[in-house]
Amino acid sequence: MNTEKKRFIGAVYIPLTLLVIMWVVKLVELAFNLRFSWLGVHPLRLEGLPGILFSPLLHGDINHLTANSVPFLVLATALFYFYREISIKVLIGIWLLSGVWIWFGGQSGSVHIGASSLIYGLSSFLFVSGLIRKDTRLAALALIVAFLYGSIVWGVFPDFFPKKNISWEGHLGGLVAGIILAFYYKKAGPQRKRYSWEFEEEDDTSEDTEAYWNIKNRDSTS
């Protein structure tokens, strides 16, 4: 098995495991006529705090879960493939920050479930982090994310979907969490490859600066 194949299998393992858990939860609900939505985030209610951990694993129906499955798997796998050194930290950060945001900022009396907050967080992290690092591979990934999932940004504006029961607070929380983590981890994980001529330019600049201050000091003492 070649290195890239091993790396891909390692990258898809955790995202696929989480996705399988989501589907198992939904199939158990359907098989036994159960509803686990009470484990979702209930804003500003103590019984809603566990939802910060459990809500991304819960979905309203099969259509809801199906719509989230492919984007989550693709984006999470991209995170673990390209940012493997910090992938766990980023995923946990998005998971918790978006959940806390929903708990504090969600509409009173509402219940929030679904992995869409993770999808928004992963999208914004991959896009912003790719731009920050100025790496050609990561920049290309950022453009792909923008092309495939750029339209989801409208999901943070409730007025665009007045008749749909969507958690725009979760979408917004995930979006903000991804951006925060992209800047927080900008010096961790993959970095842009630097070429020899860049170091030569820095050395030349340092020498010019040193020469300038030497001349300046001689002028001031003469």
trRosetta pair geometry for C-beta under 8 A, 3 or more apart (Angstrom, degrees):
i j d omega theta_ij theta_ji phi_ij phi_ji
1 5 5.1 -119 -174 86 89 126
1 6 5.5 106 130 -59 116 92
2 5 5.0 92 61 10 76 104
2 6 7.1 -143 99 -5 39 90
3 6 5.7 -59 -151 38 32 111
3 7 6.2 31 153 -21 67 107
4 7 5.5 -54 -147 36 33 113
4 8 6.3 33 154 -20 66 104
5 8 5.8 -52 -148 35 31 110
5 9 6.4 31 154 -17 64 105
6 9 5.8 -55 -148 37 31 110
6 10 6.3 31 153 -18 64 108
7 10 5.7 -56 -149 39 30 112
7 11 6.3 31 152 -22 65 108
7 81 6.6 88 145 -139 98 79
7 84 7.7 -99 -159 -54 94 151
8 11 5.5 -55 -146 35 32 112
8 12 6.3 19 160 -12 68 109
8 77 7.9 28 -160 -176 72 113
8 81 6.5 13 -109 -109 57 117
9 12 6.2 -60 -141 40 28 101
9 13 6.5 50 155 -51 62 97
10 13 5.9 -36 -151 -2 30 120
10 80 7.2 -149 122 151 72 115
10 84 7.3 33 119 -128 119 135
11 15 7.7 4 147 9 63 118
11 77 5.2 83 135 -163 102 70
11 78 7.9 65 171 -69 131 11
11 80 3.9 153 -150 104 71 100
11 81 3.8 26 -127 -69 160 74
11 84 6.7 -91 -94 -87 89 106
11 87 7.9 -155 -133 -107 77 169
12 15 5.9 -73 -155 54 47 107
12 16 5.2 42 156 -23 84 117
12 73 7.6 31 -145 -172 91 91
12 77 4.8 9 -96 -118 72 114
12 80 7.3 -176 -52 74 27 135
13 16 6.2 -68 -148 39 17 106
13 17 6.3 19 157 -21 60 110
13 80 7.9 -139 40 151 74 160
14 17 5.6 -53 -144 34 31 115
14 18 6.4 31 158 -17 65 104
14 76 7.4 -122 97 158 89 119
14 80 6.2 160 45 -89 112 152
14 87 7.9 144 53 129 145 124
14 88 7.7 -133 -126 -94 175 83
14 91 7.7 -176 129 28 136 174
15 18 5.9 -58 -151 37 30 109
15 19 6.3 29 153 -19 65 108
15 72 6.9 174 -163 141 103 81
15 73 5.4 126 148 -134 121 55
15 76 3.5 148 -106 106 122 125
15 77 5.0 -101 35 -58 157 70
15 79 8.0 131 -65 49 124 103
15 80 6.5 -140 -23 0 109 136
16 19 5.5 -54 -146 38 34 113
16 20 6.3 38 153 -22 66 103
16 73 6.6 55 -84 -132 64 106
16 77 7.9 47 -39 -77 85 107
17 20 5.7 -52 -149 33 30 112
17 21 6.6 33 151 -20 62 102
18 21 5.6 -51 -152 32 34 114
18 22 6.7 39 149 -22 64 101
18 57 7.5 -115 -169 -99 82 91
18 72 7.7 -113 102 152 116 127
18 76 7.3 -103 51 174 135 171
19 22 5.5 -48 -153 30 36 115
19 23 6.6 30 152 -14 66 105
19 69 6.0 89 -151 -145 117 83
19 72 6.4 156 -88 100 104 121
19 73 5.5 9 -63 -78 153 101
20 23 5.8 -58 -150 40 33 108
20 24 6.2 36 152 -22 68 106
21 24 5.6 -53 -143 36 31 112
21 25 6.3 35 156 -21 64 104
21 57 5.8 -50 122 -140 109 117
22 25 5.9 -56 -153 33 27 112
22 26 6.6 21 153 -14 63 108
22 56 7.9 -70 -91 137 114 69
22 57 5.3 -143 -93 -153 71 61
22 58 7.9 -141 -137 -57 79 17
22 59 6.7 57 -174 -14 104 117
22 65 6.1 166 149 -144 112 112
22 68 7.8 -112 173 95 159 121
22 69 7.5 -171 91 -98 139 85
22 115 6.6 -34 -104 -38 148 132
23 26 5.7 -55 -146 39 34 109
23 27 6.1 32 156 -18 68 108
23 65 6.8 130 -93 167 65 140
23 69 7.7 47 -64 -107 106 124
24 27 5.8 -56 -143 39 30 109
24 28 6.3 33 156 -21 64 105
25 28 5.9 -55 -150 34 27 112
25 29 6.6 32 151 -21 62 104
25 36 6.4 -75 -177 35 109 154
25 57 5.6 103 -10 152 161 98
25 58 6.4 -99 137 -96 144 60
25 59 8.0 120 94 18 113 83
26 29 5.5 -51 -153 32 34 116
26 30 6.5 28 153 -15 66 106
26 59 5.8 -16 -84 53 121 106
26 62 6.7 125 167 -91 138 62
26 65 5.3 -43 -64 -50 161 162
27 30 5.7 -55 -146 40 34 109
27 31 5.9 32 156 -21 68 111
28 31 5.8 -56 -137 39 28 109
28 32 6.1 -13 174 17 65 112
28 34 6.6 -25 131 47 82 129
29 32 7.1 -84 -142 54 15 81
29 33 7.7 22 170 -146 53 7
29 34 4.8 -110 -128 73 58 81
29 35 6.3 69 -148 -93 113 36
29 36 6.1 -104 -85 -1 115 96
30 33 7.6 18 -167 -73 24 41
30 62 7.8 33 -68 -58 141 104
35 38 7.1 90 115 -11 90 88
36 39 5.0 -21 169 20 87 118
36 54 7.8 -110 155 158 116 128
36 58 5.4 -136 98 -116 105 123
37 40 5.2 -16 -173 -12 61 120
37 58 6.2 153 -99 162 51 139
37 60 7.3 44 -92 -103 125 62
37 111 5.7 76 161 138 102 144
37 113 5.6 -96 -131 -30 78 149
38 111 7.6 -62 -105 -136 33 144
39 50 6.1 -68 -154 110 77 113
39 51 6.0 153 153 -93 49 74
39 54 4.4 -55 153 109 114 147
39 55 7.1 -167 121 -73 74 57
39 58 6.2 154 78 -49 102 149
39 113 7.9 74 82 -101 72 114
40 48 7.4 -23 105 -142 58 86
40 51 4.5 40 152 -133 27 127
40 54 7.3 -112 -86 95 33 95
40 55 4.6 77 -140 -111 64 98
40 58 5.8 -114 -76 74 89 144
40 111 4.5 90 80 176 132 92
40 112 5.4 177 169 71 114 41
40 113 3.9 -82 -103 -63 124 91
41 48 5.3 65 -171 176 44 103
41 51 3.5 -172 -69 115 47 132
41 52 6.2 78 -97 -65 106 53
41 55 4.9 -29 -21 -56 89 153
41 99 6.0 -170 -83 -154 135 78
41 102 4.6 63 117 113 160 126
41 103 5.4 -111 -164 -74 114 76
41 106 6.5 139 121 -15 114 159
41 111 7.1 147 70 -160 48 51
41 112 4.3 -21 57 57 103 104
41 113 7.6 175 16 -66 75 51
41 170 7.9 149 40 -83 141 109
42 45 4.1 -38 117 52 113 123
42 47 6.0 11 45 86 142 82
42 48 2.7 -136 52 -82 76 123
42 51 6.3 134 -1 -4 63 147
42 103 7.9 35 75 -125 39 77
42 110 7.7 172 -135 85 54 46
42 111 5.8 -21 -87 -103 75 74
43 48 6.4 -73 -14 126 16 165
43 102 6.5 -115 -83 150 93 65
43 103 5.6 164 -121 -155 55 34
43 104 7.2 -85 -150 35 93 5
43 105 7.1 -99 -132 72 129 26
43 106 3.3 -153 -64 70 132 102
43 107 6.5 140 27 63 152 26
43 108 6.0 -108 86 -92 115 43
43 110 6.3 32 8 57 114 89
43 112 7.5 67 -42 -6 90 117
43 169 7.9 -2 -76 113 133 167
44 48 7.4 29 48 49 27 140
44 103 6.8 140 -46 169 42 68
44 104 7.1 81 -68 -123 82 34
44 106 7.7 -153 -6 62 84 86
44 108 6.4 -34 47 -104 127 86
45 48 4.2 85 69 -3 90 113
45 49 8.0 -135 97 -25 55 71
46 49 6.0 -26 -167 -10 44 114
47 50 7.6 -35 180 18 47 101
48 51 5.1 -35 -174 15 65 127
48 103 6.1 160 118 -125 112 94
48 111 7.8 -145 -119 -118 111 72
49 52 6.0 -27 -174 0 51 111
49 103 6.7 53 -103 -128 57 147
50 53 5.9 -57 -172 40 57 105
50 54 5.7 17 145 5 86 119
51 54 5.7 -74 -125 57 38 89
51 55 4.4 49 180 -49 84 109
51 99 6.9 179 114 -155 71 109
51 102 7.9 -95 116 98 116 128
51 103 7.4 152 73 -82 106 101
51 111 7.8 -143 -117 -158 155 78
51 112 6.9 108 158 68 137 82
51 113 7.6 -96 -154 -85 111 72
52 55 7.0 1 -89 9 11 112
52 96 6.5 44 166 -136 112 58
52 99 3.3 114 -145 148 73 135
52 100 6.1 41 -127 -60 131 58
52 102 7.7 173 -100 57 73 106
52 103 6.1 -32 -71 -39 106 131
53 95 7.9 45 -124 156 45 115
53 99 7.2 67 -40 -143 33 171
54 57 5.7 -69 -168 40 58 111
54 58 6.4 43 145 -20 86 114
55 58 5.8 -69 -148 37 39 108
55 99 6.4 152 37 -116 123 103
55 102 7.6 -94 73 78 168 159
55 112 5.8 25 -159 107 147 79
55 113 4.9 -137 -157 -116 82 54
55 114 7.0 -23 159 28 87 42
55 117 7.8 39 108 20 116 134
55 170 8.0 -133 133 -112 136 136
56 95 6.3 -81 -7 -132 150 91
56 99 7.8 -85 -29 -70 100 109
56 114 6.9 -21 -129 112 45 27
56 115 4.6 71 -167 -101 85 65
56 117 6.5 -103 -91 54 100 102
56 118 5.3 67 -138 -27 136 122
57 115 7.5 63 -75 -68 27 97
58 113 4.0 -67 97 -158 106 123
58 114 6.9 -65 89 -50 64 40
59 62 8.0 98 112 -88 126 17
59 64 4.3 176 -179 103 105 113
59 65 4.0 150 77 -66 167 87
59 68 6.8 -152 -102 27 132 136
59 113 6.3 -171 -91 132 25 111
59 114 5.4 77 -108 -101 72 74
59 115 7.4 -35 -73 -1 105 87
60 64 4.4 97 46 -15 89 160
60 113 6.6 141 -52 78 71 120
60 114 7.1 -17 -13 -66 86 109
60 165 7.7 106 -88 97 164 123
61 64 5.1 104 51 6 63 103
61 65 7.3 -130 102 1 35 91
62 65 5.8 -61 -148 42 33 108
62 66 5.9 35 155 -23 69 109
63 66 5.7 -53 -141 37 28 112
63 67 6.3 31 159 -22 63 106
64 67 6.1 -57 -152 33 25 111
64 68 6.7 10 155 -7 60 112
64 114 6.2 -94 169 -106 117 117
65 68 6.0 -67 -150 43 31 104
65 69 6.1 48 154 -49 68 101
66 69 5.7 -40 -144 6 30 120
67 71 7.9 -1 151 10 58 115
68 71 6.3 -76 -157 51 42 103
68 72 5.4 36 159 -23 80 119
68 114 6.3 -175 -62 -170 156 92
68 115 4.6 127 169 62 140 105
68 116 5.9 -102 -105 -65 117 70
68 119 6.3 -131 -146 -40 86 137
69 72 6.2 -69 -151 38 20 107
69 73 6.2 11 162 -14 62 113
70 73 5.9 -59 -142 39 29 108
70 74 6.1 24 163 -16 66 111
71 74 6.0 -60 -142 40 27 108
71 75 5.9 14 167 -9 67 115
71 119 4.8 42 123 -136 122 127
71 123 8.0 -21 -179 -61 114 111
71 149 6.4 106 -138 -98 118 125
72 75 6.3 -65 -141 44 23 101
72 76 5.7 15 167 -12 65 117
72 115 5.1 0 -85 136 143 140
72 118 6.1 46 -123 97 103 118
72 119 5.5 -81 -78 -78 72 94
72 122 7.5 121 -133 19 53 152
73 76 6.2 -58 -134 43 21 105
73 77 6.0 22 163 -19 60 113
74 77 6.1 -62 -149 37 22 109
74 78 6.4 23 154 -20 61 108
74 148 7.9 -84 120 132 151 157
75 78 5.6 -52 -149 34 32 114
75 79 6.5 37 151 -22 64 102
75 119 6.2 122 34 -137 153 64
75 122 3.9 107 146 125 126 136
75 123 6.1 -58 -126 -64 145 64
75 126 6.5 -132 -153 -14 90 145
75 145 7.3 81 -113 -120 98 107
75 149 7.4 16 -74 -30 126 161
76 79 5.5 -47 -151 31 36 116
76 80 6.5 25 155 -11 66 106
76 91 6.9 57 -136 -106 98 123
76 118 7.5 6 -71 154 111 120
76 122 6.0 -77 -70 -112 59 155
77 80 5.9 -58 -145 43 32 104
77 81 6.0 32 155 -22 67 111
78 81 5.7 -58 -140 38 28 111
78 82 6.0 -2 172 7 67 113
78 122 7.7 115 63 172 105 114
78 126 6.0 30 115 -114 127 145
78 141 6.3 151 -170 -159 126 125
78 145 7.7 -179 111 -74 166 109
79 82 7.0 -72 -137 49 17 87
79 83 5.4 -45 -170 48 59 113
79 87 5.1 127 139 -134 90 97
79 90 6.2 -143 -168 89 126 135
79 91 6.6 125 123 -63 152 97
79 122 5.8 -92 -47 -142 130 104
79 125 7.1 36 -107 96 114 129
79 126 6.6 -104 -78 -73 79 105
80 83 7.2 -59 -92 65 15 71
80 84 5.7 51 -178 -101 54 74
80 87 4.4 90 -103 -161 58 161
81 84 6.8 -12 -149 -55 9 98
82 126 7.8 88 61 -130 139 97
82 137 7.3 -172 -128 128 119 114
82 138 6.4 134 179 -99 139 88
82 141 6.3 -32 -59 -61 167 171
82 190 6.2 -72 171 4 75 145
83 86 5.4 -55 167 59 101 88
83 87 5.1 135 100 -72 85 79
83 90 6.5 21 121 2 141 151
83 129 7.3 7 -79 135 140 157
83 185 8.0 71 -162 130 129 141
83 189 4.6 -12 -143 -147 84 140
83 190 6.4 -105 -97 5 59 99
84 87 5.3 -26 -127 -12 31 125
84 189 7.9 140 46 -135 43 91
85 188 6.7 -143 108 164 118 90
85 189 5.0 -179 60 -105 108 59
85 190 7.6 155 18 -38 116 61
86 89 5.0 -60 -169 48 72 115
86 90 5.5 74 132 -28 91 103
86 185 5.2 134 171 -158 163 144
86 188 5.0 97 -64 124 140 118
86 189 4.5 -74 11 -63 119 108
87 90 5.8 -59 -145 37 29 109
87 91 6.2 25 160 -16 66 108
88 91 6.0 -58 -146 38 28 108
88 92 6.2 23 158 -13 64 110
89 92 6.0 -59 -145 42 27 107
89 93 6.0 31 155 -24 63 111
89 185 7.3 142 100 -86 125 139
90 93 5.5 -56 -146 36 28 115
90 94 6.4 27 158 -17 65 104
90 125 6.0 116 -173 -167 126 159
90 181 5.3 122 -133 159 81 142
90 185 6.6 -72 -79 6 102 161
91 94 6.0 -53 -147 36 29 108
91 95 6.2 34 153 -22 63 110
91 118 7.6 25 -152 -147 79 110
91 122 7.8 15 -104 -85 76 100
92 95 5.4 -55 -146 37 31 118
92 96 6.1 18 162 -9 68 110
93 96 6.3 -63 -142 43 25 99
93 97 5.7 16 167 -12 66 117
93 177 6.5 171 135 178 83 106
93 180 8.0 -139 157 92 123 104
93 181 4.9 128 110 -95 144 133
93 184 7.9 -154 -161 65 162 147
94 97 6.2 -58 -130 43 23 104
94 98 5.9 16 172 -12 62 115
94 117 7.6 165 160 136 91 84
94 118 5.9 99 125 -128 123 63
94 121 3.4 130 -152 147 123 151
94 122 6.6 47 -146 -54 176 63
94 125 6.8 -83 -72 -34 128 137
94 174 6.2 45 -172 -143 100 77
94 177 4.7 128 -126 122 59 128
94 178 5.9 30 -107 -73 115 73
94 181 6.5 -74 -60 -3 81 153
95 98 6.7 -71 -152 38 13 102
95 99 6.5 8 156 -15 55 116
95 118 6.4 11 -87 -94 71 102
95 121 7.9 -143 -47 60 40 164
96 99 5.7 -62 -147 39 29 111
96 100 6.2 27 159 -18 67 107
97 100 5.9 -54 -145 37 29 109
97 101 6.3 34 153 -23 63 106
97 121 7.7 133 70 -117 109 137
97 173 6.9 -179 126 172 74 93
97 176 7.6 -130 142 97 120 88
97 177 3.7 147 93 -117 128 118
97 180 6.9 -152 -167 59 165 139
97 181 7.7 -161 9 -44 154 110
98 101 5.5 -51 -148 34 32 117
98 102 6.5 34 153 -20 64 102
98 117 4.0 147 155 168 145 124
98 118 7.2 -150 40 -66 157 49
98 120 7.6 130 -114 70 142 108
98 121 5.7 -101 -47 -55 134 131
98 170 6.1 61 170 -156 110 66
98 173 3.9 120 -143 123 67 107
98 174 4.3 23 -106 -74 140 65
98 177 4.9 -86 -53 -8 82 149
99 102 5.7 -53 -150 33 32 110
99 103 6.4 32 153 -20 65 105
99 117 7.3 127 -60 114 59 160
99 173 7.6 157 -20 140 19 148
100 103 5.6 -53 -147 35 33 113
100 104 6.3 20 158 -7 67 108
100 173 7.8 173 66 -160 58 132
101 104 6.3 -67 -149 45 26 100
101 105 5.5 -23 172 23 67 120
101 169 6.9 -173 129 166 94 89
101 170 7.9 137 88 -112 107 39
101 172 7.3 -140 148 98 139 84
101 173 3.2 168 83 -124 141 118
101 176 6.9 136 -101 60 158 126
101 177 7.1 -126 -16 -49 138 108
102 105 6.6 -76 -122 58 19 81
102 106 4.7 34 -178 -48 66 118
102 112 5.0 -112 -175 65 140 163
102 117 7.1 -69 -45 -92 129 152
102 167 7.0 2 -123 -179 125 125
102 169 5.2 116 -118 121 72 112
102 170 5.2 15 -85 -83 126 75
102 173 5.5 -88 -45 -11 76 162
103 106 6.6 -8 -92 11 12 113
105 169 5.4 -179 105 -152 99 121
105 173 7.1 170 52 -72 128 111
106 110 5.5 -126 162 69 110 119
106 112 5.8 -114 -116 -30 149 133
106 167 7.6 -28 -120 -150 113 99
106 169 4.7 173 -97 86 69 166
106 170 7.9 26 -90 -47 111 76
107 110 4.4 68 75 -10 93 131
107 169 7.2 -163 -12 -29 75 140
110 167 7.9 147 151 -110 132 87
112 167 4.5 92 -136 -119 101 141
112 169 6.9 -85 -95 71 147 110
112 170 5.4 160 -171 -52 130 123
113 167 7.7 168 41 -35 35 143
114 117 7.2 118 94 -3 80 83
114 167 6.4 174 46 19 122 129
114 170 7.0 114 71 115 100 165
115 118 4.8 -43 -173 36 77 118
115 119 6.2 84 129 -27 83 96
116 119 5.2 -49 -147 34 42 116
116 120 6.3 42 155 -18 70 101
116 155 7.3 -114 173 155 130 153
116 166 7.6 -55 82 -161 171 97
116 167 6.7 150 66 58 125 103
116 170 6.0 88 83 113 96 122
116 171 6.0 -35 135 -82 112 82
116 174 7.2 -149 126 2 59 157
117 120 5.9 -52 -149 37 31 109
117 121 6.3 31 152 -18 63 109
117 167 7.1 -47 -54 104 100 127
117 170 3.8 -91 -70 176 108 95
117 171 6.6 -117 -97 -73 60 31
117 173 5.8 -11 -143 78 116 102
117 174 3.8 175 -173 -54 59 120
117 177 8.0 49 170 25 95 137
118 121 5.6 -58 -146 40 32 112
118 122 6.0 30 157 -18 68 107
118 174 6.3 -113 -51 -128 13 132
119 122 6.0 -53 -142 38 27 108
119 123 6.3 30 156 -21 62 108
119 149 7.5 -147 167 -150 99 142
119 152 7.2 -95 127 176 113 166
119 174 7.0 41 60 152 50 158
120 123 5.7 -54 -147 35 29 114
120 124 6.4 20 160 -12 64 108
120 152 6.5 -145 -97 131 82 125
120 155 7.1 -128 -86 80 125 125
120 156 7.5 116 -144 -64 146 103
120 170 7.6 141 23 131 137 70
120 171 4.8 139 -59 -154 158 60
120 172 7.7 -41 148 -42 158 13
120 173 7.9 96 85 70 134 54
120 174 3.4 105 75 95 104 122
120 175 4.6 -60 162 -55 113 73
120 178 6.9 -145 129 -9 62 133
121 124 6.2 -59 -145 40 28 102
121 125 6.1 26 158 -18 65 110
121 173 7.9 -30 -66 115 106 65
121 174 3.6 -101 -40 -170 85 83
121 175 6.8 -112 -80 -57 49 22
121 177 4.7 -23 -119 80 115 109
121 178 4.0 167 -163 -53 53 100
121 181 7.7 48 -175 23 101 133
122 125 5.8 -56 -143 38 28 111
122 126 6.1 24 162 -15 65 110
122 174 7.9 -27 3 176 60 114
122 178 6.5 -117 -28 -105 11 129
123 126 6.3 -62 -148 38 23 105
123 127 6.2 16 159 -14 63 114
123 145 5.6 161 -148 -178 71 115
123 149 4.8 -118 -120 112 131 140
123 152 6.6 149 -7 62 176 133
123 175 7.6 -30 73 -107 103 73
123 178 6.7 -1 65 -156 54 177
124 127 5.8 -58 -141 41 30 109
124 128 5.8 15 168 -7 68 114
124 174 7.3 148 15 132 121 73
124 175 4.8 116 -43 -150 148 58
124 176 7.7 9 105 -34 168 13
124 177 7.8 118 68 69 130 57
124 178 3.2 124 75 89 99 132
124 179 5.1 -57 155 -48 125 76
124 182 7.1 -117 134 -23 77 132
125 128 6.5 -64 -137 45 22 98
125 129 5.5 15 169 -13 63 121
125 178 3.7 -112 -40 -160 77 91
125 179 7.4 -127 -79 -55 53 29
125 181 5.5 -19 -110 80 115 111
125 182 5.0 -178 -140 -63 58 96
126 129 6.2 -57 -130 44 19 107
126 130 6.1 25 164 -24 58 112
126 141 6.0 -97 177 137 108 110
126 142 6.3 -176 138 -97 74 62
126 145 4.9 154 100 -68 120 160
126 178 7.8 -41 5 -169 59 126
127 130 6.1 -63 -154 32 21 111
127 131 6.8 14 154 -13 59 108
127 142 4.7 103 -139 -149 49 86
127 145 4.9 -133 -69 93 88 133
127 146 5.7 103 -122 -60 121 87
128 131 5.8 -59 -153 37 34 109
128 132 6.2 34 153 -23 68 108
128 142 7.7 155 -17 -128 16 121
128 178 6.9 137 23 133 121 91
128 179 5.3 97 -19 -120 167 68
128 182 3.9 98 95 118 112 171
128 183 7.4 -48 142 -43 129 76
129 132 5.6 -52 -143 34 33 113
129 133 6.2 23 163 -14 66 111
129 138 6.8 -86 118 180 82 129
129 142 7.6 -166 68 -84 59 112
129 182 4.0 -132 -60 -139 81 97
129 185 7.3 -10 -116 83 124 99
129 186 7.1 -159 -130 -103 76 67
129 189 7.9 2 -175 78 134 148
130 133 6.4 -62 -144 38 24 104
130 135 7.1 -98 -151 56 63 88
130 138 3.9 -163 -128 151 78 84
130 139 5.2 153 162 -88 100 33
130 140 7.8 -126 -167 41 135 36
130 141 5.3 -156 -99 73 142 92
130 142 3.0 -160 80 -47 142 114
130 143 7.9 -125 124 -13 148 61
130 145 7.6 160 6 20 145 129
131 134 7.5 22 175 -67 36 55
131 139 6.6 87 -91 -114 46 80
131 142 5.6 143 -42 -156 77 169
132 182 6.2 152 -2 158 140 101
132 183 7.0 -180 -96 -95 156 58
132 186 5.0 -89 146 -129 144 112
133 138 5.2 16 69 77 129 154
133 139 7.9 -142 75 -51 85 79
133 186 7.1 -166 -70 -158 77 75
133 190 6.9 52 -166 100 159 84
133 191 6.4 -144 -153 -133 108 43
133 192 5.5 162 161 -40 81 92
134 139 6.9 18 -145 -58 30 122
134 192 5.1 -20 85 -64 81 152
135 138 4.0 59 72 23 108 109
135 139 6.2 -178 79 -16 48 86
135 190 6.5 -14 -41 130 173 111
135 191 7.3 169 -67 163 125 24
135 192 4.3 -154 -80 -92 78 77
135 193 7.4 89 -127 3 95 71
136 139 5.6 -53 -138 37 26 113
136 140 6.3 31 157 -21 61 104
137 140 5.8 -56 -154 34 29 111
137 141 6.5 30 148 -18 64 105
138 141 5.3 -47 -148 35 38 116
138 142 6.4 46 149 -25 65 100
138 190 6.7 169 -57 94 131 128
139 142 5.4 -47 -150 31 34 116
139 143 6.6 35 150 -18 63 101
140 143 5.7 -52 -152 35 34 111
140 144 6.5 35 150 -19 65 103
141 144 5.6 -53 -149 35 34 112
141 145 6.3 37 152 -20 66 104
142 145 5.7 -53 -150 35 31 113
142 146 6.4 31 152 -19 64 106
143 146 5.6 -52 -146 37 33 112
143 147 6.2 32 154 -20 66 106
144 147 5.7 -56 -146 37 31 110
144 148 6.0 14 162 -7 67 112
145 148 6.3 -64 -138 46 25 98
145 149 5.6 -38 -175 41 65 109
145 150 7.5 110 127 -56 59 75
146 149 7.4 -74 -112 61 12 67
146 150 4.3 41 -175 -71 57 117
147 150 6.3 23 -68 -8 10 117
149 152 5.1 -22 -180 5 80 121
150 153 6.5 -24 176 -9 53 110
151 154 6.3 -25 174 9 65 110
152 155 5.1 -23 -178 4 68 123
152 171 7.4 -146 160 -150 95 120
153 156 6.3 -40 -177 13 53 109
153 175 7.3 93 -124 -115 73 142
154 157 5.8 -59 -167 36 57 107
154 160 5.0 -97 171 112 104 173
155 160 7.7 -102 -89 72 29 129
155 161 7.3 10 -123 -4 61 139
155 166 6.4 -103 -157 152 96 147
155 168 6.3 -164 158 -116 63 76
155 171 4.3 -139 120 -142 103 162
156 168 5.6 116 -149 -170 31 89
156 171 4.7 -145 -82 112 68 111
156 172 4.2 107 -144 -77 107 82
156 175 5.9 -41 -73 3 140 151
157 160 4.8 71 92 -6 102 110
157 168 6.8 -125 47 -150 8 138
158 161 6.7 -86 -159 57 43 79
158 162 7.2 78 152 -92 76 55
158 166 7.7 -174 -118 73 73 96
158 168 4.4 -126 -69 6 82 160
159 162 6.3 6 -150 -64 40 95
161 164 4.0 -44 170 39 112 117
161 166 5.6 23 103 21 147 130
161 168 7.6 169 51 -66 114 115
166 171 7.3 19 152 -26 111 128
167 170 3.7 33 124 13 120 117
167 171 6.5 150 101 -17 70 81
168 171 5.2 -48 -148 36 42 117
168 172 6.1 41 153 -18 70 104
169 172 5.8 -54 -146 40 30 108
169 173 6.1 32 154 -21 64 109
170 173 5.6 -53 -141 38 30 113
170 174 6.2 30 159 -18 64 106
171 174 6.0 -58 -151 37 26 109
171 175 6.3 28 153 -21 63 109
172 175 5.6 -54 -147 35 32 114
172 176 6.3 26 158 -14 66 107
173 176 6.1 -58 -146 40 28 106
173 177 6.1 30 155 -22 64 110
174 177 5.6 -55 -143 36 30 113
174 178 6.3 32 158 -21 64 105
175 178 6.1 -58 -154 32 26 110
175 179 6.7 21 153 -15 62 107
176 179 5.8 -58 -151 37 34 110
176 180 6.2 35 154 -20 68 107
177 180 5.8 -55 -147 36 30 112
177 181 6.3 23 158 -13 65 110
178 181 6.0 -60 -145 41 28 106
178 182 6.3 35 154 -28 64 105
179 182 5.6 -50 -148 28 31 116
179 183 6.9 20 157 -9 63 103
180 183 6.3 -67 -160 40 29 102
180 184 6.0 27 150 -21 68 114
181 184 5.2 -53 -135 39 36 115
181 185 5.9 7 171 5 71 111
182 185 6.9 -70 -139 52 18 88
182 186 6.7 51 151 -73 57 84
183 186 5.5 -15 -151 -34 35 118
185 188 4.4 -69 -162 51 82 110
185 189 6.0 51 157 -2 113 118
187 191 7.7 16 -153 -90 47 117
194 198 5.1 -103 -171 66 93 143
194 199 6.9 93 142 -45 118 91
195 198 5.3 105 62 -2 69 101
195 199 7.9 -140 103 0 42 85
196 199 5.8 -57 -158 36 41 108
196 200 6.4 43 146 -22 71 105
197 200 5.2 -49 -147 35 40 117
197 201 6.5 46 152 -23 66 99
198 201 5.7 -49 -152 31 33 112
198 202 6.7 33 149 -18 63 103
199 202 5.5 -51 -151 35 37 113
199 203 6.4 39 150 -21 67 102
200 203 5.6 -51 -148 35 33 112
200 204 6.4 35 152 -19 65 104
201 204 5.7 -53 -149 36 32 112
201 205 6.3 33 152 -20 65 106
202 205 5.6 -54 -148 36 32 113
202 206 6.3 33 153 -20 65 105
203 206 5.7 -54 -148 36 31 112
203 207 6.3 31 154 -18 65 106
204 207 5.8 -55 -148 37 30 110
204 208 6.3 30 154 -19 65 106
205 208 5.7 -54 -147 36 31 110
205 209 6.3 30 154 -19 65 106
206 209 5.7 -55 -147 36 30 111
206 210 6.3 29 154 -19 65 107
207 210 5.7 -54 -146 37 31 111
207 211 6.3 31 155 -19 65 106
208 211 5.8 -55 -148 37 30 111
208 212 6.3 35 152 -25 64 104
209 212 5.6 -51 -150 30 32 114
209 213 6.6 23 156 -12 65 105
210 213 6.1 -59 -149 39 31 104
210 214 6.4 34 152 -23 65 106
211 214 5.6 -54 -149 33 32 114
211 215 6.5 31 155 -16 66 104
212 215 6.0 -59 -155 37 29 108
212 216 6.2 30 149 -22 65 110
213 216 5.2 -50 -141 37 37 117
213 217 6.1 39 158 -21 67 103
214 217 5.9 -54 -148 35 28 108
214 218 6.5 28 153 -17 62 106
215 218 5.8 -56 -150 36 32 111
215 219 6.4 33 153 -20 66 106
216 219 5.8 -56 -152 35 30 112
216 220 6.4 23 154 -17 64 109
217 220 5.8 -57 -145 37 32 108
217 221 6.4 16 160 -9 66 112
218 221 6.2 -68 -145 44 28 100
218 222 6.1 32 159 -32 66 112
219 222 6.0 -56 -142 25 27 112
